[in-house]
Amino acid sequence: MLQRPLENEYPEYYVPYVKLVSDGDLLLILKENLAEMTALLEGLSEDNGHFRYAQGKWSIKEVLGHMADTERIMSYRLLRIGRGDQTPLAGFDENDFIAGSQFDYLPNKNILEDFAATRNATITLIMNMPEKAWAKKGIANETEITTRAIAYIIAGHAIHHLKIIHERYLPELK
């Protein structure tokens, strides 16, 4: 079973994400998160997918699209670092990614399917990663990070956004 990373294995700004991940089987946590996200969003109307809880905030569709985009990038980092590639990996600006997307014009179903495909690819990547790869270190966004930490950050990032959807979006839709 994949061990929780130590706080010296990732930048401080990821601490809140890692802390959101409960102890236990990380693969099971990722699968349960996908099931929860699917159940939540399958029942969402297209109109509700466009909901923003405040001016300038992302729509629910954009939040889900952001989750898929971020997971793709973080999984790529996990793959590169886990395989021993020492090439420094660039950061990204999530607001630029949203601005360059078309999430608000896609059906909820398409965005959810994309997130599910991304999550399933992440799960198989983690399942098939060699044990010795988890402690490998690399540079991403100009900071040192381990493969193990990236796996936990992926899970925590999704938990974080699901929590925001529950706290800030759904109460306004009832």
Backbone as JSON Lines, residues from 0, in Angstrom:
{"i":0,"aa":"M","n":[0.84,-1.18,0.0],"ca":[0.0,0.0,0.0],"c":[0.89,1.25,0.0]}
{"i":1,"aa":"L","n":[0.49,2.22,-0.77],"ca":[1.23,3.47,-0.89],"c":[1.19,4.24,0.44]}
{"i":2,"aa":"Q","n":[2.36,4.65,0.9],"ca":[2.47,5.37,2.17],"c":[2.24,6.86,1.98]}
{"i":3,"aa":"R","n":[1.65,7.49,2.97],"ca":[1.44,8.93,2.97],"c":[2.8,9.63,2.9]}
{"i":4,"aa":"P","n":[2.91,10.67,2.07],"ca":[4.19,11.38,1.97],"c":[4.46,12.22,3.22]}
{"i":5,"aa":"L","n":[5.72,12.42,3.5],"ca":[6.13,13.32,4.56],"c":[6.02,14.75,4.05]}
{"i":6,"aa":"E","n":[5.87,15.71,4.95],"ca":[5.69,17.1,4.52],"c":[6.91,17.67,3.81]}
{"i":7,"aa":"N","n":[8.07,17.06,3.96],"ca":[9.25,17.56,3.24],"c":[9.34,17.01,1.81]}
{"i":8,"aa":"E","n":[8.33,16.26,1.38],"ca":[8.31,15.67,0.04],"c":[7.55,16.52,-0.98]}
{"i":9,"aa":"Y","n":[7.0,17.64,-0.56],"ca":[6.21,18.46,-1.47],"c":[6.16,19.9,-0.95]}
{"i":10,"aa":"P","n":[5.85,20.84,-1.84],"ca":[5.79,22.25,-1.42],"c":[4.67,22.48,-0.4]}
{"i":11,"aa":"E","n":[4.89,23.47,0.43],"ca":[3.95,23.79,1.51],"c":[2.54,24.09,1.0]}
{"i":12,"aa":"Y","n":[2.43,24.68,-0.19],"ca":[1.1,25.04,-0.69],"c":[0.23,23.82,-1.01]}
{"i":13,"aa":"Y","n":[0.82,22.62,-1.02],"ca":[0.02,21.41,-1.22],"c":[-0.43,20.77,0.1]}
{"i":14,"aa":"V","n":[0.04,21.27,1.22],"ca":[-0.31,20.68,2.52],"c":[-1.82,20.53,2.7]}
{"i":15,"aa":"P","n":[-2.64,21.55,2.39],"ca":[-4.09,21.37,2.58],"c":[-4.67,20.21,1.78]}
{"i":16,"aa":"Y","n":[-4.17,19.99,0.58],"ca":[-4.68,18.88,-0.24],"c":[-4.31,17.54,0.38]}
{"i":17,"aa":"V","n":[-3.06,17.39,0.75],"ca":[-2.6,16.11,1.3],"c":[-3.34,15.81,2.61]}
{"i":18,"aa":"K","n":[-3.58,16.83,3.41],"ca":[-4.28,16.63,4.69],"c":[-5.73,16.18,4.5]}
{"i":19,"aa":"L","n":[-6.33,16.49,3.36],"ca":[-7.71,16.07,3.09],"c":[-7.83,14.57,2.81]}
{"i":20,"aa":"V","n":[-6.73,13.94,2.46],"ca":[-6.76,12.52,2.11],"c":[-6.71,11.69,3.4]}
{"i":21,"aa":"S","n":[-7.75,10.91,3.61],"ca":[-7.79,10.09,4.83],"c":[-6.79,8.95,4.73]}
{"i":22,"aa":"D","n":[-6.47,8.37,5.87],"ca":[-5.6,7.2,5.88],"c":[-6.34,6.05,5.22]}
{"i":23,"aa":"G","n":[-5.6,5.17,4.61],"ca":[-6.2,4.02,3.96],"c":[-5.66,3.83,2.56]}
{"i":24,"aa":"D","n":[-6.33,3.01,1.81],"ca":[-5.92,2.64,0.47],"c":[-6.19,3.8,-0.5]}
{"i":25,"aa":"L","n":[-5.13,4.4,-1.03],"ca":[-5.28,5.56,-1.9],"c":[-6.08,5.22,-3.16]}
{"i":26,"aa":"L","n":[-5.89,4.03,-3.71],"ca":[-6.65,3.65,-4.9],"c":[-8.15,3.6,-4.6]}
{"i":27,"aa":"L","n":[-8.5,3.07,-3.46],"ca":[-9.9,3.01,-3.05],"c":[-10.45,4.42,-2.86]}
{"i":28,"aa":"I","n":[-9.66,5.3,-2.28],"ca":[-10.07,6.69,-2.08],"c":[-10.34,7.35,-3.43]}
{"i":29,"aa":"L","n":[-9.45,7.14,-4.41],"ca":[-9.64,7.71,-5.75],"c":[-10.9,7.16,-6.42]}
{"i":30,"aa":"K","n":[-11.14,5.86,-6.26],"ca":[-12.33,5.24,-6.86],"c":[-13.61,5.75,-6.19]}
{"i":31,"aa":"E","n":[-13.59,5.87,-4.88],"ca":[-14.76,6.38,-4.15],"c":[-15.04,7.84,-4.52]}
{"i":32,"aa":"N","n":[-13.97,8.63,-4.68],"ca":[-14.13,10.02,-5.08],"c":[-14.77,10.11,-6.46]}
{"i":33,"aa":"L","n":[-14.35,9.27,-7.37],"ca":[-14.95,9.24,-8.71],"c":[-16.42,8.86,-8.63]}
{"i":34,"aa":"A","n":[-16.75,7.86,-7.84],"ca":[-18.15,7.45,-7.7],"c":[-18.99,8.57,-7.11]}
{"i":35,"aa":"E","n":[-18.46,9.26,-6.11],"ca":[-19.2,10.36,-5.49],"c":[-19.4,11.51,-6.48]}
{"i":36,"aa":"M","n":[-18.36,11.84,-7.21],"ca":[-18.45,12.92,-8.2],"c":[-19.45,12.55,-9.3]}
{"i":37,"aa":"T","n":[-19.41,11.31,-9.73],"ca":[-20.34,10.85,-10.77],"c":[-21.78,10.93,-10.29]}
{"i":38,"aa":"A","n":[-22.04,10.41,-9.11],"ca":[-23.39,10.44,-8.56],"c":[-23.9,11.87,-8.41]}
{"i":39,"aa":"L","n":[-23.05,12.73,-7.96],"ca":[-23.43,14.13,-7.74],"c":[-23.77,14.82,-9.06]}
{"i":40,"aa":"L","n":[-22.94,14.63,-10.06],"ca":[-23.08,15.4,-11.29],"c":[-24.0,14.76,-12.33]}
{"i":41,"aa":"E","n":[-24.25,13.48,-12.21],"ca":[-25.19,12.85,-13.15],"c":[-26.59,13.43,-13.02]}
{"i":42,"aa":"G","n":[-26.95,13.84,-11.82],"ca":[-28.28,14.38,-11.58],"c":[-28.37,15.89,-11.77]}
{"i":43,"aa":"L","n":[-27.3,16.5,-12.19],"ca":[-27.25,17.95,-12.33],"c":[-27.82,18.36,-13.69]}
{"i":44,"aa":"S","n":[-28.72,19.33,-13.69],"ca":[-29.26,19.82,-14.97],"c":[-28.21,20.64,-15.7]}
{"i":45,"aa":"E","n":[-28.39,20.81,-16.99],"ca":[-27.46,21.64,-17.77],"c":[-27.44,23.08,-17.24]}
{"i":46,"aa":"D","n":[-28.62,23.6,-16.89],"ca":[-28.67,24.96,-16.33],"c":[-27.86,25.05,-15.04]}
{"i":47,"aa":"N","n":[-28.01,24.05,-14.18],"ca":[-27.25,24.06,-12.92],"c":[-25.76,23.92,-13.16]}
{"i":48,"aa":"G","n":[-25.37,23.27,-14.25],"ca":[-23.96,23.14,-14.58],"c":[-23.31,24.5,-14.85]}
{"i":49,"aa":"H","n":[-24.12,25.48,-15.22],"ca":[-23.61,26.83,-15.49],"c":[-23.57,27.72,-14.25]}
{"i":50,"aa":"F","n":[-24.08,27.18,-13.13],"ca":[-24.18,27.99,-11.92],"c":[-22.81,28.39,-11.39]}
{"i":51,"aa":"R","n":[-22.72,29.67,-10.98],"ca":[-21.54,30.23,-10.31],"c":[-22.03,30.82,-8.99]}
{"i":52,"aa":"Y","n":[-21.38,30.51,-7.9],"ca":[-21.86,30.97,-6.6],"c":[-21.55,32.44,-6.35]}
{"i":53,"aa":"A","n":[-20.69,33.03,-7.17],"ca":[-20.38,34.46,-7.07],"c":[-19.83,34.92,-8.41]}
{"i":54,"aa":"Q","n":[-19.93,36.22,-8.63],"ca":[-19.41,36.79,-9.87],"c":[-17.9,36.54,-9.95]}
{"i":55,"aa":"G","n":[-17.43,36.14,-11.1],"ca":[-16.02,35.88,-11.32],"c":[-15.56,34.5,-10.91]}
{"i":56,"aa":"K","n":[-16.45,33.69,-10.33],"ca":[-16.1,32.33,-9.95],"c":[-16.43,31.38,-11.1]}
{"i":57,"aa":"W","n":[-15.79,30.25,-11.1],"ca":[-16.03,29.26,-12.15],"c":[-17.4,28.63,-12.0]}
{"i":58,"aa":"S","n":[-17.96,28.2,-13.13],"ca":[-19.2,27.43,-13.1],"c":[-18.88,26.02,-12.62]}
{"i":59,"aa":"I","n":[-19.92,25.27,-12.29],"ca":[-19.71,23.88,-11.88],"c":[-19.04,23.11,-13.02]}
{"i":60,"aa":"K","n":[-19.43,23.38,-14.26],"ca":[-18.8,22.73,-15.41],"c":[-17.31,23.06,-15.46]}
{"i":61,"aa":"E","n":[-16.98,24.3,-15.2],"ca":[-15.57,24.7,-15.23],"c":[-14.78,24.07,-14.08]}
{"i":62,"aa":"V","n":[-15.41,23.93,-12.93],"ca":[-14.74,23.28,-11.8],"c":[-14.39,21.84,-12.18]}
{"i":63,"aa":"L","n":[-15.36,21.13,-12.74],"ca":[-15.11,19.74,-13.12],"c":[-14.06,19.66,-14.22]}
{"i":64,"aa":"G","n":[-14.12,20.57,-15.19],"ca":[-13.11,20.6,-16.24],"c":[-11.73,20.89,-15.67]}
{"i":65,"aa":"H","n":[-11.67,21.81,-14.72],"ca":[-10.41,22.13,-14.04],"c":[-9.87,20.9,-13.32]}
{"i":66,"aa":"M","n":[-10.74,20.15,-12.7],"ca":[-10.31,18.94,-12.0],"c":[-9.67,17.96,-12.97]}
{"i":67,"aa":"A","n":[-10.28,17.78,-14.13],"ca":[-9.72,16.86,-15.14],"c":[-8.39,17.39,-15.67]}
{"i":68,"aa":"D","n":[-8.34,18.68,-16.0],"ca":[-7.09,19.27,-16.5],"c":[-5.96,19.11,-15.49]}
{"i":69,"aa":"T","n":[-6.23,19.44,-14.25],"ca":[-5.21,19.38,-13.22],"c":[-4.75,17.94,-12.99]}
{"i":70,"aa":"E","n":[-5.7,17.02,-13.0],"ca":[-5.33,15.62,-12.79],"c":[-4.47,15.11,-13.93]}
{"i":71,"aa":"R","n":[-4.76,15.53,-15.15],"ca":[-3.92,15.14,-16.29],"c":[-2.48,15.64,-16.1]}
{"i":72,"aa":"I","n":[-2.36,16.89,-15.72],"ca":[-1.03,17.48,-15.54],"c":[-0.29,16.79,-14.39]}
{"i":73,"aa":"M","n":[-0.98,16.59,-13.29],"ca":[-0.33,15.97,-12.14],"c":[0.02,14.5,-12.43]}
{"i":74,"aa":"S","n":[-0.82,13.8,-13.17],"ca":[-0.51,12.41,-13.54],"c":[0.7,12.35,-14.47]}
{"i":75,"aa":"Y","n":[0.8,13.32,-15.35],"ca":[1.97,13.41,-16.23],"c":[3.22,13.62,-15.4]}
{"i":76,"aa":"R","n":[3.14,14.48,-14.41],"ca":[4.27,14.7,-13.51],"c":[4.61,13.41,-12.76]}
{"i":77,"aa":"L","n":[3.58,12.71,-12.27],"ca":[3.78,11.46,-11.56],"c":[4.5,10.46,-12.46]}
{"i":78,"aa":"L","n":[4.07,10.36,-13.71],"ca":[4.69,9.44,-14.66],"c":[6.16,9.8,-14.91]}
{"i":79,"aa":"R","n":[6.41,11.06,-15.21],"ca":[7.77,11.49,-15.54],"c":[8.72,11.29,-14.36]}
{"i":80,"aa":"I","n":[8.31,11.74,-13.19],"ca":[9.17,11.63,-12.02],"c":[9.3,10.17,-11.59]}
{"i":81,"aa":"G","n":[8.19,9.45,-11.62],"ca":[8.22,8.04,-11.24],"c":[9.11,7.18,-12.13]}
{"i":82,"aa":"R","n":[9.25,7.58,-13.36],"ca":[10.12,6.85,-14.3],"c":[11.57,7.32,-14.23]}
{"i":83,"aa":"G","n":[11.83,8.3,-13.37],"ca":[13.2,8.75,-13.17],"c":[13.63,9.91,-14.04]}
{"i":84,"aa":"D","n":[12.72,10.51,-14.75],"ca":[13.06,11.66,-15.61],"c":[13.37,12.86,-14.71]}
{"i":85,"aa":"Q","n":[14.52,13.43,-14.88],"ca":[14.95,14.56,-14.05],"c":[14.75,15.91,-14.74]}
{"i":86,"aa":"T","n":[14.07,15.94,-15.86],"ca":[13.79,17.19,-16.55],"c":[12.84,18.02,-15.7]}
{"i":87,"aa":"P","n":[13.18,19.26,-15.38],"ca":[12.25,20.11,-14.63],"c":[10.95,20.3,-15.42]}
{"i":88,"aa":"L","n":[9.83,20.15,-14.73],"ca":[8.51,20.24,-15.35],"c":[7.88,21.59,-15.02]}
{"i":89,"aa":"A","n":[7.31,22.2,-16.03],"ca":[6.74,23.55,-15.89],"c":[5.48,23.54,-15.04]}
{"i":90,"aa":"G","n":[5.2,24.7,-14.48],"ca":[3.93,24.91,-13.79],"c":[2.86,25.26,-14.81]}
{"i":91,"aa":"F","n":[1.68,25.59,-14.33],"ca":[0.6,26.02,-15.21],"c":[-0.32,26.95,-14.45]}
{"i":92,"aa":"D","n":[-1.03,27.77,-15.17],"ca":[-1.99,28.7,-14.58],"c":[-3.39,28.19,-14.87]}
{"i":93,"aa":"E","n":[-4.07,27.72,-13.83],"ca":[-5.4,27.13,-14.02],"c":[-6.4,28.11,-14.62]}
{"i":94,"aa":"N","n":[-6.24,29.39,-14.34],"ca":[-7.16,30.38,-14.93],"c":[-6.97,30.5,-16.44]}
{"i":95,"aa":"D","n":[-5.72,30.39,-16.89],"ca":[-5.48,30.38,-18.33],"c":[-6.1,29.14,-18.98]}
{"i":96,"aa":"F","n":[-6.01,28.01,-18.29],"ca":[-6.59,26.78,-18.82],"c":[-8.11,26.92,-18.94]}
{"i":97,"aa":"I","n":[-8.75,27.5,-17.95],"ca":[-10.21,27.69,-18.02],"c":[-10.55,28.67,-19.14]}
{"i":98,"aa":"A","n":[-9.8,29.75,-19.24],"ca":[-10.05,30.73,-20.3],"c":[-9.9,30.11,-21.69]}
{"i":99,"aa":"G","n":[-9.01,29.14,-21.81],"ca":[-8.78,28.49,-23.1],"c":[-9.66,27.27,-23.34]}
{"i":100,"aa":"S","n":[-10.59,27.02,-22.44],"ca":[-11.45,25.84,-22.55],"c":[-12.81,26.21,-23.14]}
{"i":101,"aa":"Q","n":[-13.61,25.2,-23.32],"ca":[-14.99,25.41,-23.75],"c":[-15.96,24.65,-22.84]}
{"i":102,"aa":"F","n":[-15.58,24.49,-21.59],"ca":[-16.37,23.69,-20.66],"c":[-17.82,24.16,-20.56]}
{"i":103,"aa":"D","n":[-18.04,25.46,-20.53],"ca":[-19.42,25.94,-20.4],"c":[-20.28,25.65,-21.62]}
{"i":104,"aa":"Y","n":[-19.67,25.24,-22.72],"ca":[-20.42,24.93,-23.94],"c":[-20.59,23.43,-24.15]}
{"i":105,"aa":"L","n":[-19.99,22.64,-23.28],"ca":[-20.09,21.19,-23.4],"c":[-21.21,20.67,-22.51]}
{"i":106,"aa":"P","n":[-21.85,19.57,-22.9],"ca":[-22.83,18.95,-22.0],"c":[-22.15,18.44,-20.73]}
{"i":107,"aa":"N","n":[-22.86,18.51,-19.63],"ca":[-22.34,18.0,-18.36],"c":[-21.79,16.59,-18.53]}
{"i":108,"aa":"K","n":[-22.54,15.77,-19.27],"ca":[-22.17,14.37,-19.47],"c":[-20.78,14.25,-20.09]}
{"i":109,"aa":"N","n":[-20.46,15.07,-21.06],"ca":[-19.15,15.01,-21.71],"c":[-18.02,15.34,-20.75]}
{"i":110,"aa":"I","n":[-18.24,16.36,-19.94],"ca":[-17.2,16.77,-18.99],"c":[-17.01,15.69,-17.92]}
{"i":111,"aa":"L","n":[-18.11,15.12,-17.47],"ca":[-18.03,14.05,-16.47],"c":[-17.33,12.83,-17.06]}
{"i":112,"aa":"E","n":[-17.64,12.47,-18.3],"ca":[-16.97,11.34,-18.95],"c":[-15.47,11.6,-19.08]}
{"i":113,"aa":"D","n":[-15.11,12.83,-19.39],"ca":[-13.7,13.19,-19.51],"c":[-13.0,13.06,-18.17]}
{"i":114,"aa":"F","n":[-13.63,13.56,-17.11],"ca":[-13.05,13.42,-15.78],"c":[-12.9,11.95,-15.41]}
{"i":115,"aa":"A","n":[-13.93,11.14,-15.7],"ca":[-13.88,9.71,-15.37],"c":[-12.75,9.01,-16.13]}
{"i":116,"aa":"A","n":[-12.58,9.34,-17.4],"ca":[-11.51,8.74,-18.2],"c":[-10.15,9.13,-17.63]}
{"i":117,"aa":"T","n":[-10.02,10.39,-17.26],"ca":[-8.76,10.87,-16.68],"c":[-8.5,10.16,-15.35]}
{"i":118,"aa":"R","n":[-9.51,10.07,-14.52],"ca":[-9.35,9.42,-13.21],"c":[-9.0,7.93,-13.38]}
{"i":119,"aa":"N","n":[-9.67,7.27,-14.3],"ca":[-9.37,5.85,-14.51],"c":[-7.94,5.65,-15.0]}
{"i":120,"aa":"A","n":[-7.46,6.56,-15.84],"ca":[-6.06,6.49,-16.29],"c":[-5.11,6.74,-15.12]}
{"i":121,"aa":"T","n":[-5.47,7.65,-14.24],"ca":[-4.65,7.91,-13.04],"c":[-4.58,6.66,-12.17]}
{"i":122,"aa":"I","n":[-5.72,6.02,-11.99],"ca":[-5.78,4.82,-11.15],"c":[-4.88,3.72,-11.72]}
{"i":123,"aa":"T","n":[-4.94,3.48,-13.02],"ca":[-4.1,2.43,-13.59],"c":[-2.62,2.81,-13.55]}
{"i":124,"aa":"L","n":[-2.32,4.1,-13.71],"ca":[-0.93,4.55,-13.59],"c":[-0.4,4.26,-12.2]}
{"i":125,"aa":"I","n":[-1.18,4.6,-11.19],"ca":[-0.76,4.37,-9.8],"c":[-0.66,2.87,-9.51]}
{"i":126,"aa":"M","n":[-1.62,2.1,-9.99],"ca":[-1.61,0.64,-9.77],"c":[-0.35,-0.01,-10.34]}
{"i":127,"aa":"N","n":[0.11,0.49,-11.46],"ca":[1.21,-0.14,-12.18],"c":[2.57,0.51,-11.94]}
{"i":128,"aa":"M","n":[2.62,1.48,-11.06],"ca":[3.89,2.15,-10.76],"c":[4.75,1.22,-9.9]}
{"i":129,"aa":"P","n":[6.0,1.01,-10.26],"ca":[6.87,0.16,-9.43],"c":[7.05,0.73,-8.03]}
{"i":130,"aa":"E","n":[7.17,-0.14,-7.07],"ca":[7.32,0.27,-5.66],"c":[8.48,1.25,-5.48]}
{"i":131,"aa":"K","n":[9.59,1.01,-6.15],"ca":[10.77,1.87,-5.97],"c":[10.56,3.27,-6.53]}
{"i":132,"aa":"A","n":[9.52,3.46,-7.34],"ca":[9.28,4.76,-7.96],"c":[8.68,5.78,-7.0]}
{"i":133,"aa":"W","n":[8.02,5.31,-5.94],"ca":[7.27,6.23,-5.08],"c":[8.13,7.24,-4.34]}
{"i":134,"aa":"A","n":[9.36,6.92,-4.05],"ca":[10.23,7.84,-3.32],"c":[11.07,8.72,-4.26]}
{"i":135,"aa":"K","n":[10.92,8.53,-5.57],"ca":[11.73,9.32,-6.5],"c":[11.34,10.79,-6.42]}
{"i":136,"aa":"K","n":[12.36,11.64,-6.61],"ca":[12.14,13.09,-6.54],"c":[12.38,13.72,-7.89]}
{"i":137,"aa":"G","n":[11.65,14.78,-8.14],"ca":[11.84,15.55,-9.36],"c":[11.47,17.0,-9.08]}
{"i":138,"aa":"I","n":[11.56,17.8,-10.12],"ca":[11.22,19.22,-10.02],"c":[9.98,19.49,-10.87]}
{"i":139,"aa":"A","n":[8.98,20.06,-10.24],"ca":[7.76,20.49,-10.94],"c":[7.39,21.87,-10.41]}
{"i":140,"aa":"N","n":[7.13,22.77,-11.31],"ca":[6.79,24.14,-10.94],"c":[7.89,24.75,-10.06]}
{"i":141,"aa":"E","n":[9.13,24.45,-10.4],"ca":[10.32,24.99,-9.73],"c":[10.48,24.55,-8.28]}
{"i":142,"aa":"T","n":[9.81,23.45,-7.9],"ca":[9.96,22.93,-6.54],"c":[10.15,21.42,-6.58]}
{"i":143,"aa":"E","n":[10.85,20.91,-5.56],"ca":[11.08,19.47,-5.48],"c":[9.83,18.77,-4.95]}
{"i":144,"aa":"I","n":[9.58,17.58,-5.52],"ca":[8.39,16.82,-5.13],"c":[8.65,15.34,-5.4]}
{"i":145,"aa":"T","n":[8.01,14.47,-4.61],"ca":[8.14,13.03,-4.84],"c":[6.92,12.52,-5.61]}
{"i":146,"aa":"T","n":[7.13,11.38,-6.22],"ca":[6.04,10.71,-6.93],"c":[4.89,10.43,-5.96]}
{"i":147,"aa":"R","n":[5.23,9.92,-4.78],"ca":[4.22,9.59,-3.77],"c":[3.39,10.82,-3.39]}
{"i":148,"aa":"A","n":[4.04,11.94,-3.24],"ca":[3.32,13.17,-2.9],"c":[2.35,13.55,-4.01]}
{"i":149,"aa":"I","n":[2.77,13.41,-5.24],"ca":[1.89,13.76,-6.36],"c":[0.61,12.93,-6.32]}
{"i":150,"aa":"A","n":[0.74,11.65,-6.04],"ca":[-0.45,10.79,-5.97],"c":[-1.43,11.29,-4.91]}
{"i":151,"aa":"Y","n":[-0.91,11.69,-3.77],"ca":[-1.77,12.21,-2.7],"c":[-2.34,13.58,-3.05]}
{"i":152,"aa":"I","n":[-1.58,14.39,-3.74],"ca":[-2.06,15.71,-4.15],"c":[-3.21,15.56,-5.14]}
{"i":153,"aa":"I","n":[-3.11,14.6,-6.04],"ca":[-4.2,14.34,-6.99],"c":[-5.48,14.03,-6.23]}
{"i":154,"aa":"A","n":[-5.4,13.13,-5.28],"ca":[-6.6,12.76,-4.51],"c":[-7.11,13.95,-3.71]}
{"i":155,"aa":"G","n":[-6.21,14.66,-3.02],"ca":[-6.63,15.79,-2.19],"c":[-7.22,16.93,-3.0]}
{"i":156,"aa":"H","n":[-6.7,17.17,-4.18],"ca":[-7.23,18.24,-5.04],"c":[-8.69,17.94,-5.4]}
{"i":157,"aa":"A","n":[-8.97,16.71,-5.76],"ca":[-10.35,16.34,-6.11],"c":[-11.27,16.43,-4.89]}
{"i":158,"aa":"I","n":[-10.8,15.98,-3.75],"ca":[-11.59,16.07,-2.51],"c":[-11.88,17.53,-2.2]}
{"i":159,"aa":"H","n":[-10.88,18.38,-2.34],"ca":[-11.02,19.82,-2.1],"c":[-12.15,20.4,-2.96]}
{"i":160,"aa":"H","n":[-12.13,20.11,-4.24],"ca":[-13.14,20.71,-5.12],"c":[-14.53,20.1,-4.92]}
{"i":161,"aa":"L","n":[-14.6,18.84,-4.58],"ca":[-15.89,18.24,-4.26],"c":[-16.48,18.91,-3.02]}
{"i":162,"aa":"K","n":[-15.63,19.2,-2.05],"ca":[-16.07,19.9,-0.83],"c":[-16.59,21.3,-1.18]}
{"i":163,"aa":"I","n":[-15.89,22.0,-2.06],"ca":[-16.34,23.34,-2.48],"c":[-17.69,23.26,-3.18]}
{"i":164,"aa":"I","n":[-17.86,22.27,-4.04],"ca":[-19.15,22.1,-4.72],"c":[-20.26,21.9,-3.7]}
{"i":165,"aa":"H","n":[-20.01,21.04,-2.7],"ca":[-21.01,20.79,-1.66],"c":[-21.3,22.03,-0.82]}
{"i":166,"aa":"E","n":[-20.27,22.8,-0.49],"ca":[-20.44,23.93,0.43],"c":[-20.9,25.22,-0.25]}
{"i":167,"aa":"R","n":[-20.45,25.48,-1.46],"ca":[-20.7,26.78,-2.07],"c":[-21.67,26.75,-3.26]}
{"i":168,"aa":"Y","n":[-21.76,25.65,-3.93],"ca":[-22.62,25.57,-5.12],"c":[-23.97,24.94,-4.81]}
{"i":169,"aa":"L","n":[-23.95,23.74,-4.24],"ca":[-25.2,23.0,-4.06],"c":[-26.21,23.68,-3.15]}
{"i":170,"aa":"P","n":[-25.78,24.31,-2.03],"ca":[-26.79,24.98,-1.2],"c":[-27.56,26.07,-1.96]}
{"i":171,"aa":"E","n":[-26.91,26.71,-2.9],"ca":[-27.56,27.77,-3.69],"c":[-28.52,27.21,-4.74]}
{"i":172,"aa":"L","n":[-28.36,25.95,-5.06],"ca":[-29.2,25.33,-6.1],"c":[-30.45,24.67,-5.53]}
{"i":173,"aa":"K","n":[-30.55,24.62,-4.21],"ca":[-31.72,23.96,-3.59],"c":[-32.86,24.91,-3.41]}
